Amino acid sequence: MDNNLLTEAINLTLFGMGFVFVFLALMVVLTSFMSSSVLKLQPLVPGNSAAPIQADNLIDEDTRSIIEKAIKLHTGA
């Protein structure tokens, strides 16, 4: 009886590990396929096409000083 129970436990363990291995391998293959297909279909976007945003024009001096004080307080400088 114990031999049959041990055999079933080993069989179930190997079946479960095999199922997980097949699932993960299939997921890696499908993810790689989706990534390569997106790279082929997506148009190339140049990296530096947009003009950089200058933060000087977006915030006033009071806000700038508050941010600088918060950074100094946080970093301990």
N, CA, C and O atoms as a Maestro MAE file, in Angstrom:
{
 s_m_m2io_version
 :::
 2.0.0
}

f_m_ct {
 s_m_title
 :::
 protein
 m_atom[308] {
  # First column is atom index #
  i_m_mmod_type
  r_m_x_coord
  r_m_y_coord
  r_m_z_coord
  i_m_residue_number
  s_m_chain_name
  s_m_pdb_residue_name
  s_m_pdb_atom_name
  i_m_atomic_number
  :::
  1 25 0.816 -1.182 0.000 1 A "MET " " N  " 7
  2 3 0.000 0.000 0.000 1 A "MET " " CA " 6
  3 2 0.864 1.252 0.000 1 A "MET " " C  " 6
  4 15 0.582 2.193 -0.742 1 A "MET " " O  " 8
  5 25 1.904 1.279 0.814 2 A "ASP " " N  " 7
  6 3 2.778 2.445 0.863 2 A "ASP " " CA " 6
  7 2 3.525 2.629 -0.449 2 A "ASP " " C  " 6
  8 15 3.787 3.756 -0.868 2 A "ASP " " O  " 8
  9 25 3.865 1.527 -1.091 3 A "ASN " " N  " 7
  10 3 4.578 1.616 -2.364 3 A "ASN " " CA " 6
  11 2 3.696 2.264 -3.422 3 A "ASN " " C  " 6
  12 15 4.176 3.082 -4.207 3 A "ASN " " O  " 8
  13 25 2.426 1.916 -3.456 4 A "ASN " " N  " 7
  14 3 1.495 2.489 -4.415 4 A "ASN " " CA " 6
  15 2 1.271 3.973 -4.131 4 A "ASN " " C  " 6
  16 15 1.186 4.775 -5.061 4 A "ASN " " O  " 8
  17 25 1.176 4.340 -2.864 5 A "LEU " " N  " 7
  18 3 0.983 5.730 -2.481 5 A "LEU " " CA " 6
  19 2 2.201 6.567 -2.847 5 A "LEU " " C  " 6
  20 15 2.064 7.692 -3.327 5 A "LEU " " O  " 8
  21 25 3.389 6.021 -2.621 6 A "LEU " " N  " 7
  22 3 4.630 6.718 -2.972 6 A "LEU " " CA " 6
  23 2 4.753 6.869 -4.485 6 A "LEU " " C  " 6
  24 15 5.199 7.912 -4.965 6 A "LEU " " O  " 8
  25 25 4.377 5.874 -5.220 7 A "THR " " N  " 7
  26 3 4.424 5.938 -6.686 7 A "THR " " CA " 6
  27 2 3.464 7.001 -7.211 7 A "THR " " C  " 6
  28 15 3.805 7.748 -8.128 7 A "THR " " O  " 8
  29 25 2.280 7.069 -6.642 8 A "GLU " " N  " 7
  30 3 1.324 8.089 -7.066 8 A "GLU " " CA " 6
  31 2 1.813 9.494 -6.715 8 A "GLU " " C  " 6
  32 15 1.617 10.433 -7.486 8 A "GLU " " O  " 8
  33 25 2.446 9.636 -5.557 9 A "ALA " " N  " 7
  34 3 2.970 10.944 -5.153 9 A "ALA " " CA " 6
  35 2 4.078 11.396 -6.098 9 A "ALA " " C  " 6
  36 15 4.112 12.557 -6.504 9 A "ALA " " O  " 8
  37 25 4.972 10.499 -6.444 10 A "ILE " " N  " 7
  38 3 6.051 10.836 -7.381 10 A "ILE " " CA " 6
  39 2 5.475 11.147 -8.756 10 A "ILE " " C  " 6
  40 15 5.915 12.087 -9.418 10 A "ILE " " O  " 8
  41 25 4.499 10.364 -9.184 11 A "ASN " " N  " 7
  42 3 3.868 10.586 -10.479 11 A "ASN " " CA " 6
  43 2 3.192 11.959 -10.520 11 A "ASN " " C  " 6
  44 15 3.336 12.686 -11.503 11 A "ASN " " O  " 8
  45 25 2.466 12.318 -9.476 12 A "LEU " " N  " 7
  46 3 1.790 13.609 -9.412 12 A "LEU " " CA " 6
  47 2 2.800 14.759 -9.369 12 A "LEU " " C  " 6
  48 15 2.592 15.795 -10.001 12 A "LEU " " O  " 8
  49 25 3.884 14.577 -8.628 13 A "THR " " N  " 7
  50 3 4.921 15.602 -8.549 13 A "THR " " CA " 6
  51 2 5.564 15.837 -9.907 13 A "THR " " C  " 6
  52 15 5.731 16.983 -10.325 13 A "THR " " O  " 8
  53 25 5.924 14.771 -10.594 14 A "LEU " " N  " 7
  54 3 6.550 14.917 -11.911 14 A "LEU " " CA " 6
  55 2 5.586 15.504 -12.930 14 A "LEU " " C  " 6
  56 15 5.983 16.307 -13.775 14 A "LEU " " O  " 8
  57 25 4.316 15.103 -12.852 15 A "PHE " " N  " 7
  58 3 3.328 15.662 -13.764 15 A "PHE " " CA " 6
  59 2 3.153 17.162 -13.517 15 A "PHE " " C  " 6
  60 15 3.071 17.939 -14.467 15 A "PHE " " O  " 8
  61 25 3.096 17.567 -12.259 16 A "GLY " " N  " 7
  62 3 2.950 18.987 -11.932 16 A "GLY " " CA " 6
  63 2 4.162 19.791 -12.366 16 A "GLY " " C  " 6
  64 15 4.014 20.874 -12.933 16 A "GLY " " O  " 8
  65 25 5.357 19.280 -12.110 17 A "MET " " N  " 7
  66 3 6.574 19.991 -12.509 17 A "MET " " CA " 6
  67 2 6.672 20.071 -14.032 17 A "MET " " C  " 6
  68 15 7.110 21.087 -14.572 17 A "MET " " O  " 8
  69 25 6.272 19.025 -14.714 18 A "GLY " " N  " 7
  70 3 6.279 19.037 -16.172 18 A "GLY " " CA " 6
  71 2 5.295 20.038 -16.730 18 A "GLY " " C  " 6
  72 15 5.599 20.741 -17.694 18 A "GLY " " O  " 8
  73 25 4.124 20.110 -16.136 19 A "PHE " " N  " 7
  74 3 3.117 21.069 -16.581 19 A "PHE " " CA " 6
  75 2 3.616 22.497 -16.402 19 A "PHE " " C  " 6
  76 15 3.458 23.323 -17.301 19 A "PHE " " O  " 8
  77 25 4.216 22.796 -15.254 20 A "VAL " " N  " 7
  78 3 4.746 24.138 -15.007 20 A "VAL " " CA " 6
  79 2 5.867 24.455 -15.988 20 A "VAL " " C  " 6
  80 15 5.927 25.566 -16.515 20 A "VAL " " O  " 8
  81 25 6.751 23.505 -16.240 21 A "PHE " " N  " 7
  82 3 7.848 23.724 -17.174 21 A "PHE " " CA " 6
  83 2 7.326 24.008 -18.580 21 A "PHE " " C  " 6
  84 15 7.802 24.929 -19.244 21 A "PHE " " O  " 8
  85 25 6.365 23.235 -19.031 22 A "VAL " " N  " 7
  86 3 5.800 23.442 -20.375 22 A "VAL " " CA " 6
  87 2 5.091 24.786 -20.449 22 A "VAL " " C  " 6
  88 15 5.217 25.499 -21.444 22 A "VAL " " O  " 8
  89 25 4.347 25.137 -19.407 23 A "PHE " " N  " 7
  90 3 3.651 26.418 -19.389 23 A "PHE " " CA " 6
  91 2 4.637 27.580 -19.460 23 A "PHE " " C  " 6
  92 15 4.444 28.506 -20.248 23 A "PHE " " O  " 8
  93 25 5.684 27.541 -18.649 24 A "LEU " " N  " 7
  94 3 6.655 28.633 -18.646 24 A "LEU " " CA " 6
  95 2 7.426 28.707 -19.961 24 A "LEU " " C  " 6
  96 15 7.693 29.802 -20.455 24 A "LEU " " O  " 8
  97 25 7.785 27.567 -20.530 25 A "ALA " " N  " 7
  98 3 8.491 27.564 -21.808 25 A "ALA " " CA " 6
  99 2 7.605 28.141 -22.910 25 A "ALA " " C  " 6
  100 15 8.070 28.915 -23.746 25 A "ALA " " O  " 8
  101 25 6.336 27.762 -22.907 26 A "LEU " " N  " 7
  102 3 5.392 28.297 -23.889 26 A "LEU " " CA " 6
  103 2 5.208 29.800 -23.703 26 A "LEU " " C  " 6
  104 15 5.102 30.535 -24.685 26 A "LEU " " O  " 8
  105 25 5.170 30.259 -22.467 27 A "MET " " N  " 7
  106 3 5.017 31.678 -22.200 27 A "MET " " CA " 6
  107 2 6.232 32.461 -22.693 27 A "MET " " C  " 6
  108 15 6.077 33.552 -23.241 27 A "MET " " O  " 8
  109 25 7.436 31.922 -22.505 28 A "VAL " " N  " 7
  110 3 8.644 32.593 -22.986 28 A "VAL " " CA " 6
  111 2 8.650 32.671 -24.503 28 A "VAL " " C  " 6
  112 15 8.999 33.706 -25.070 28 A "VAL " " O  " 8
  113 25 8.267 31.585 -25.164 29 A "VAL " " N  " 7
  114 3 8.257 31.562 -26.629 29 A "VAL " " CA " 6
  115 2 7.220 32.545 -27.168 29 A "VAL " " C  " 6
  116 15 7.510 33.292 -28.102 29 A "VAL " " O  " 8
  117 25 6.023 32.557 -26.597 30 A "LEU " " N  " 7
  118 3 4.979 33.462 -27.078 30 A "LEU " " CA " 6
  119 2 5.327 34.920 -26.794 30 A "LEU " " C  " 6
  120 15 5.044 35.793 -27.614 30 A "LEU " " O  " 8
  121 25 5.935 35.190 -25.647 31 A "THR " " N  " 7
  122 3 6.329 36.561 -25.340 31 A "THR " " CA " 6
  123 2 7.417 37.038 -26.287 31 A "THR " " C  " 6
  124 15 7.394 38.185 -26.733 31 A "THR " " O  " 8
  125 25 8.364 36.171 -26.594 32 A "SER " " N  " 7
  126 3 9.414 36.536 -27.553 32 A "SER " " CA " 6
  127 2 8.823 36.785 -28.939 32 A "SER " " C  " 6
  128 15 9.219 37.723 -29.631 32 A "SER " " O  " 8
  129 25 7.879 35.945 -29.334 33 A "PHE " " N  " 7
  130 3 7.226 36.129 -30.633 33 A "PHE " " CA " 6
  131 2 6.454 37.445 -30.682 33 A "PHE " " C  " 6
  132 15 6.525 38.167 -31.676 33 A "PHE " " O  " 8
  133 25 5.721 37.760 -29.618 34 A "MET " " N  " 7
  134 3 4.963 39.013 -29.594 34 A "MET " " CA " 6
  135 2 5.901 40.215 -29.610 34 A "MET " " C  " 6
  136 15 5.615 41.218 -30.263 34 A "MET " " O  " 8
  137 25 7.008 40.118 -28.901 35 A "SER " " N  " 7
  138 3 7.956 41.225 -28.874 35 A "SER " " CA " 6
  139 2 8.572 41.457 -30.251 35 A "SER " " C  " 6
  140 15 8.691 42.601 -30.692 35 A "SER " " O  " 8
  141 25 8.959 40.394 -30.925 36 A "SER " " N  " 7
  142 3 9.551 40.560 -32.250 36 A "SER " " CA " 6
  143 2 8.525 41.067 -33.263 36 A "SER " " C  " 6
  144 15 8.865 41.854 -34.146 36 A "SER " " O  " 8
  145 25 7.274 40.623 -33.142 37 A "SER " " N  " 7
  146 3 6.257 41.099 -34.086 37 A "SER " " CA " 6
  147 2 5.938 42.570 -33.834 37 A "SER " " C  " 6
  148 15 5.699 43.308 -34.790 37 A "SER " " O  " 8
  149 25 5.927 43.016 -32.587 38 A "VAL " " N  " 7
  150 3 5.678 44.429 -32.303 38 A "VAL " " CA " 6
  151 2 6.830 45.273 -32.830 38 A "VAL " " C  " 6
  152 15 6.599 46.347 -33.385 38 A "VAL " " O  " 8
  153 25 8.049 44.814 -32.668 39 A "LEU " " N  " 7
  154 3 9.201 45.568 -33.173 39 A "LEU " " CA " 6
  155 2 9.176 45.678 -34.696 39 A "LEU " " C  " 6
  156 15 9.621 46.683 -35.251 39 A "LEU " " O  " 8
  157 25 8.660 44.651 -35.374 40 A "LYS " " N  " 7
  158 3 8.576 44.709 -36.832 40 A "LYS " " CA " 6
  159 2 7.442 45.621 -37.294 40 A "LYS " " C  " 6
  160 15 7.582 46.310 -38.304 40 A "LYS " " O  " 8
  161 25 6.323 45.636 -36.572 41 A "LEU " " N  " 7
  162 3 5.164 46.409 -36.999 41 A "LEU " " CA " 6
  163 2 5.213 47.865 -36.562 41 A "LEU " " C  " 6
  164 15 4.631 48.730 -37.216 41 A "LEU " " O  " 8
  165 25 5.895 48.137 -35.476 42 A "GLN " " N  " 7
  166 3 5.932 49.498 -34.959 42 A "GLN " " CA " 6
  167 2 6.879 50.356 -35.787 42 A "GLN " " C  " 6
  168 15 7.998 49.934 -36.077 42 A "GLN " " O  " 8
  169 25 6.451 51.541 -36.170 43 A "PRO " " N  " 7
  170 3 7.365 52.419 -36.920 43 A "PRO " " CA " 6
  171 2 8.489 52.899 -36.004 43 A "PRO " " C  " 6
  172 15 8.311 53.039 -34.794 43 A "PRO " " O  " 8
  173 25 9.636 53.145 -36.604 44 A "LEU " " N  " 7
  174 3 10.784 53.601 -35.831 44 A "LEU " " CA " 6
  175 2 10.560 55.029 -35.361 44 A "LEU " " C  " 6
  176 15 10.180 55.900 -36.143 44 A "LEU " " O  " 8
  177 25 10.797 55.255 -34.092 45 A "VAL " " N  " 7
  178 3 10.641 56.575 -33.509 45 A "VAL " " CA " 6
  179 2 12.029 57.063 -33.113 45 A "VAL " " C  " 6
  180 15 12.697 56.426 -32.299 45 A "VAL " " O  " 8
  181 25 12.473 58.186 -33.679 46 A "PRO " " N  " 7
  182 3 13.786 58.678 -33.278 46 A "PRO " " CA " 6
  183 2 13.788 59.078 -31.809 46 A "PRO " " C  " 6
  184 15 12.789 59.576 -31.288 46 A "PRO " " O  " 8
  185 25 14.918 58.855 -31.149 47 A "GLY " " N  " 7
  186 3 14.995 59.069 -29.715 47 A "GLY " " CA " 6
  187 2 14.952 60.524 -29.302 47 A "GLY " " C  " 6
  188 15 14.328 60.841 -28.290 47 A "GLY " " O  " 8
  189 25 15.583 61.418 -30.033 48 A "ASN " " N  " 7
  190 3 15.675 62.814 -29.625 48 A "ASN " " CA " 6
  191 2 14.897 63.735 -30.557 48 A "ASN " " C  " 6
  192 15 15.352 64.836 -30.869 48 A "ASN " " O  " 8
  193 25 13.743 63.294 -30.997 49 A "SER " " N  " 7
  194 3 12.981 64.105 -31.943 49 A "SER " " CA " 6
  195 2 12.261 65.257 -31.259 49 A "SER " " C  " 6
  196 15 12.065 66.305 -31.875 49 A "SER " " O  " 8
  197 25 11.866 65.092 -30.011 50 A "ALA " " N  " 7
  198 3 11.124 66.136 -29.312 50 A "ALA " " CA " 6
  199 2 12.102 67.106 -28.665 50 A "ALA " " C  " 6
  200 15 13.172 66.716 -28.199 50 A "ALA " " O  " 8
  201 25 11.721 68.356 -28.646 51 A "ALA " " N  " 7
  202 3 12.557 69.371 -28.005 51 A "ALA " " CA " 6
  203 2 12.479 69.190 -26.499 51 A "ALA " " C  " 6
  204 15 11.407 68.903 -25.966 51 A "ALA " " O  " 8
  205 25 13.586 69.351 -25.812 52 A "PRO " " N  " 7
  206 3 13.552 69.189 -24.355 52 A "PRO " " CA " 6
  207 2 12.725 70.294 -23.696 52 A "PRO " " C  " 6
  208 15 12.741 71.446 -24.129 52 A "PRO " " O  " 8
  209 25 12.021 69.923 -22.664 53 A "ILE " " N  " 7
  210 3 11.187 70.884 -21.941 53 A "ILE " " CA " 6
  211 2 12.051 71.566 -20.893 53 A "ILE " " C  " 6
  212 15 12.727 70.901 -20.107 53 A "ILE " " O  " 8
  213 25 12.029 72.862 -20.883 54 A "GLN " " N  " 7
  214 3 12.795 73.601 -19.903 54 A "GLN " " CA " 6
  215 2 11.914 73.887 -18.703 54 A "GLN " " C  " 6
  216 15 10.859 74.509 -18.827 54 A "GLN " " O  " 8
  217 25 12.350 73.431 -17.552 55 A "ALA " " N  " 7
  218 3 11.555 73.585 -16.341 55 A "ALA " " CA " 6
  219 2 11.586 75.015 -15.827 55 A "ALA " " C  " 6
  220 15 10.752 75.393 -15.004 55 A "ALA " " O  " 8
  221 25 12.538 75.818 -16.300 56 A "ASP " " N  " 7
  222 3 12.628 77.197 -15.827 56 A "ASP " " CA " 6
  223 2 11.372 77.989 -16.165 56 A "ASP " " C  " 6
  224 15 10.961 78.859 -15.396 56 A "ASP " " O  " 8
  225 25 10.770 77.700 -17.291 57 A "ASN " " N  " 7
  226 3 9.608 78.457 -17.728 57 A "ASN " " CA " 6
  227 2 8.309 77.966 -17.098 57 A "ASN " " C  " 6
  228 15 7.296 78.663 -17.148 57 A "ASN " " O  " 8
  229 25 8.329 76.777 -16.507 58 A "LEU " " N  " 7
  230 3 7.086 76.182 -16.038 58 A "LEU " " CA " 6
  231 2 6.769 76.499 -14.580 58 A "LEU " " C  " 6
  232 15 5.600 76.483 -14.195 58 A "LEU " " O  " 8
  233 25 7.790 76.788 -13.753 59 A "ILE " " N  " 7
  234 3 7.539 77.035 -12.337 59 A "ILE " " CA " 6
  235 2 8.096 78.391 -11.935 59 A "ILE " " C  " 6
  236 15 9.066 78.871 -12.522 59 A "ILE " " O  " 8
  237 25 7.486 78.998 -10.947 60 A "ASP " " N  " 7
  238 3 7.956 80.307 -10.493 60 A "ASP " " CA " 6
  239 2 9.028 80.137 -9.415 60 A "ASP " " C  " 6
  240 15 9.349 79.015 -9.022 60 A "ASP " " O  " 8
  241 25 9.568 81.235 -8.949 61 A "GLU " " N  " 7
  242 3 10.690 81.197 -8.007 61 A "GLU " " CA " 6
  243 2 10.285 80.635 -6.649 61 A "GLU " " C  " 6
  244 15 11.068 79.920 -6.023 61 A "GLU " " O  " 8
  245 25 9.083 80.942 -6.184 62 A "ASP " " N  " 7
  246 3 8.635 80.416 -4.887 62 A "ASP " " CA " 6
  247 2 8.556 78.891 -4.914 62 A "ASP " " C  " 6
  248 15 9.014 78.214 -3.993 62 A "ASP " " O  " 8
  249 25 7.974 78.373 -5.971 63 A "THR " " N  " 7
  250 3 7.864 76.918 -6.106 63 A "THR " " CA " 6
  251 2 9.241 76.292 -6.224 63 A "THR " " C  " 6
  252 15 9.495 75.239 -5.639 63 A "THR " " O  " 8
  253 25 10.131 76.926 -6.972 64 A "ARG " " N  " 7
  254 3 11.487 76.412 -7.129 64 A "ARG " " CA " 6
  255 2 12.195 76.359 -5.779 64 A "ARG " " C  " 6
  256 15 12.859 75.368 -5.474 64 A "ARG " " O  " 8
  257 25 12.066 77.406 -4.968 65 A "SER " " N  " 7
  258 3 12.741 77.417 -3.675 65 A "SER " " CA " 6
  259 2 12.153 76.367 -2.734 65 A "SER " " C  " 6
  260 15 12.887 75.744 -1.967 65 A "SER " " O  " 8
  261 25 10.841 76.166 -2.787 66 A "ILE " " N  " 7
  262 3 10.215 75.135 -1.956 66 A "ILE " " CA " 6
  263 2 10.708 73.754 -2.351 66 A "ILE " " C  " 6
  264 15 10.990 72.925 -1.486 66 A "ILE " " O  " 8
  265 25 10.815 73.498 -3.649 67 A "ILE " " N  " 7
  266 3 11.300 72.199 -4.130 67 A "ILE " " CA " 6
  267 2 12.747 71.992 -3.718 67 A "ILE " " C  " 6
  268 15 13.113 70.902 -3.278 67 A "ILE " " O  " 8
  269 25 13.580 73.024 -3.852 68 A "GLU " " N  " 7
  270 3 14.986 72.895 -3.467 68 A "GLU " " CA " 6
  271 2 15.121 72.634 -1.970 68 A "GLU " " C  " 6
  272 15 15.951 71.819 -1.567 68 A "GLU " " O  " 8
  273 25 14.327 73.304 -1.137 69 A "LYS " " N  " 7
  274 3 14.366 73.063 0.303 69 A "LYS " " CA " 6
  275 2 13.918 71.638 0.653 69 A "LYS " " C  " 6
  276 15 14.485 71.004 1.543 69 A "LYS " " O  " 8
  277 25 12.900 71.144 -0.054 70 A "ALA " " N  " 7
  278 3 12.414 69.783 0.197 70 A "ALA " " CA " 6
  279 2 13.466 68.762 -0.185 70 A "ALA " " C  " 6
  280 15 13.648 67.762 0.511 70 A "ALA " " O  " 8
  281 25 14.163 69.008 -1.291 71 A "ILE " " N  " 7
  282 3 15.218 68.078 -1.714 71 A "ILE " " CA " 6
  283 2 16.360 68.107 -0.706 71 A "ILE " " C  " 6
  284 15 16.889 67.054 -0.352 71 A "ILE " " O  " 8
  285 25 16.749 69.282 -0.237 72 A "LYS " " N  " 7
  286 3 17.818 69.369 0.752 72 A "LYS " " CA " 6
  287 2 17.402 68.695 2.055 72 A "LYS " " C  " 6
  288 15 18.212 68.021 2.691 72 A "LYS " " O  " 8
  289 25 16.176 68.870 2.446 73 A "LEU " " N  " 7
  290 3 15.696 68.239 3.673 73 A "LEU " " CA " 6
  291 2 15.670 66.720 3.535 73 A "LEU " " C  " 6
  292 15 16.008 66.003 4.477 73 A "LEU " " O  " 8
  293 25 15.273 66.234 2.374 74 A "HIS " " N  " 7
  294 3 15.175 64.798 2.142 74 A "HIS " " CA " 6
  295 2 16.554 64.147 2.053 74 A "HIS " " C  " 6
  296 15 16.774 63.072 2.610 74 A "HIS " " O  " 8
  297 25 17.476 64.796 1.354 75 A "THR " " N  " 7
  298 3 18.805 64.206 1.183 75 A "THR " " CA " 6
  299 2 19.717 64.463 2.375 75 A "THR " " C  " 6
  300 15 20.745 63.802 2.524 75 A "THR " " O  " 8
  301 25 19.352 65.410 3.218 76 A "GLY " " N  " 7
  302 3 20.163 65.699 4.385 76 A "GLY " " CA " 6
  303 2 21.360 66.573 4.068 76 A "GLY " " C  " 6
  304 15 22.291 66.649 4.870 76 A "GLY " " O  " 8
  305 25 21.360 67.228 2.931 77 A "ALA " " N  " 7
  306 3 22.489 68.072 2.531 77 A "ALA " " CA " 6
  307 2 22.369 69.450 3.117 77 A "ALA " " C  " 6
  308 15 23.232 70.296 2.885 77 A "ALA " " O  " 8
  :::
 }
 m_bond[307] {
  # First column is bond index #
  i_m_from
  i_m_to
  i_m_order
  :::
  1 1 2 1
  2 2 3 1
  3 3 4 2
  4 3 5 1
  5 5 6 1
  6 6 7 1
  7 7 8 2
  8 7 9 1
  9 9 10 1
  10 10 11 1
  11 11 12 2
  12 11 13 1
  13 13 14 1
  14 14 15 1
  15 15 16 2
  16 15 17 1
  17 17 18 1
  18 18 19 1
  19 19 20 2
  20 19 21 1
  21 21 22 1
  22 22 23 1
  23 23 24 2
  24 23 25 1
  25 25 26 1
  26 26 27 1
  27 27 28 2
  28 27 29 1
  29 29 30 1
  30 30 31 1
  31 31 32 2
  32 31 33 1
  33 33 34 1
  34 34 35 1
  35 35 36 2
  36 35 37 1
  37 37 38 1
  38 38 39 1
  39 39 40 2
  40 39 41 1
  41 41 42 1
  42 42 43 1
  43 43 44 2
  44 43 45 1
  45 45 46 1
  46 46 47 1
  47 47 48 2
  48 47 49 1
  49 49 50 1
  50 50 51 1
  51 51 52 2
  52 51 53 1
  53 53 54 1
  54 54 55 1
  55 55 56 2
  56 55 57 1
  57 57 58 1
  58 58 59 1
  59 59 60 2
  60 59 61 1
  61 61 62 1
  62 62 63 1
  63 63 64 2
  64 63 65 1
  65 65 66 1
  66 66 67 1
  67 67 68 2
  68 67 69 1
  69 69 70 1
  70 70 71 1
  71 71 72 2
  72 71 73 1
  73 73 74 1
  74 74 75 1
  75 75 76 2
  76 75 77 1
  77 77 78 1
  78 78 79 1
  79 79 80 2
  80 79 81 1
  81 81 82 1
  82 82 83 1
  83 83 84 2
  84 83 85 1
  85 85 86 1
  86 86 87 1
  87 87 88 2
  88 87 89 1
  89 89 90 1
  90 90 91 1
  91 91 92 2
  92 91 93 1
  93 93 94 1
  94 94 95 1
  95 95 96 2
  96 95 97 1
  97 97 98 1
  98 98 99 1
  99 99 100 2
  100 99 101 1
  101 101 102 1
  102 102 103 1
  103 103 104 2
  104 103 105 1
  105 105 106 1
  106 106 107 1
  107 107 108 2
  108 107 109 1
  109 109 110 1
  110 110 111 1
  111 111 112 2
  112 111 113 1
  113 113 114 1
  114 114 115 1
  115 115 116 2
  116 115 117 1
  117 117 118 1
  118 118 119 1
  119 119 120 2
  120 119 121 1
  121 121 122 1
  122 122 123 1
  123 123 124 2
  124 123 125 1
  125 125 126 1
  126 126 127 1
  127 127 128 2
  128 127 129 1
  129 129 130 1
  130 130 131 1
  131 131 132 2
  132 131 133 1
  133 133 134 1
  134 134 135 1
  135 135 136 2
  136 135 137 1
  137 137 138 1
  138 138 139 1
  139 139 140 2
  140 139 141 1
  141 141 142 1
  142 142 143 1
  143 143 144 2
  144 143 145 1
  145 145 146 1
  146 146 147 1
  147 147 148 2
  148 147 149 1
  149 149 150 1
  150 150 151 1
  151 151 152 2
  152 151 153 1
  153 153 154 1
  154 154 155 1
  155 155 156 2
  156 155 157 1
  157 157 158 1
  158 158 159 1
  159 159 160 2
  160 159 161 1
  161 161 162 1
  162 162 163 1
  163 163 164 2
  164 163 165 1
  165 165 166 1
  166 166 167 1
  167 167 168 2
  168 167 169 1
  169 169 170 1
  170 170 171 1
  171 171 172 2
  172 171 173 1
  173 173 174 1
  174 174 175 1
  175 175 176 2
  176 175 177 1
  177 177 178 1
  178 178 179 1
  179 179 180 2
  180 179 181 1
  181 181 182 1
  182 182 183 1
  183 183 184 2
  184 183 185 1
  185 185 186 1
  186 186 187 1
  187 187 188 2
  188 187 189 1
  189 189 190 1
  190 190 191 1
  191 191 192 2
  192 191 193 1
  193 193 194 1
  194 194 195 1
  195 195 196 2
  196 195 197 1
  197 197 198 1
  198 198 199 1
  199 199 200 2
  200 199 201 1
  201 201 202 1
  202 202 203 1
  203 203 204 2
  204 203 205 1
  205 205 206 1
  206 206 207 1
  207 207 208 2
  208 207 209 1
  209 209 210 1
  210 210 211 1
  211 211 212 2
  212 211 213 1
  213 213 214 1
  214 214 215 1
  215 215 216 2
  216 215 217 1
  217 217 218 1
  218 218 219 1
  219 219 220 2
  220 219 221 1
  221 221 222 1
  222 222 223 1
  223 223 224 2
  224 223 225 1
  225 225 226 1
  226 226 227 1
  227 227 228 2
  228 227 229 1
  229 229 230 1
  230 230 231 1
  231 231 232 2
  232 231 233 1
  233 233 234 1
  234 234 235 1
  235 235 236 2
  236 235 237 1
  237 237 238 1
  238 238 239 1
  239 239 240 2
  240 239 241 1
  241 241 242 1
  242 242 243 1
  243 243 244 2
  244 243 245 1
  245 245 246 1
  246 246 247 1
  247 247 248 2
  248 247 249 1
  249 249 250 1
  250 250 251 1
  251 251 252 2
  252 251 253 1
  253 253 254 1
  254 254 255 1
  255 255 256 2
  256 255 257 1
  257 257 258 1
  258 258 259 1
  259 259 260 2
  260 259 261 1
  261 261 262 1
  262 262 263 1
  263 263 264 2
  264 263 265 1
  265 265 266 1
  266 266 267 1
  267 267 268 2
  268 267 269 1
  269 269 270 1
  270 270 271 1
  271 271 272 2
  272 271 273 1
  273 273 274 1
  274 274 275 1
  275 275 276 2
  276 275 277 1
  277 277 278 1
  278 278 279 1
  279 279 280 2
  280 279 281 1
  281 281 282 1
  282 282 283 1
  283 283 284 2
  284 283 285 1
  285 285 286 1
  286 286 287 1
  287 287 288 2
  288 287 289 1
  289 289 290 1
  290 290 291 1
  291 291 292 2
  292 291 293 1
  293 293 294 1
  294 294 295 1
  295 295 296 2
  296 295 297 1
  297 297 298 1
  298 298 299 1
  299 299 300 2
  300 299 301 1
  301 301 302 1
  302 302 303 1
  303 303 304 2
  304 303 305 1
  305 305 306 1
  306 306 307 1
  307 307 308 2
  :::
 }
}
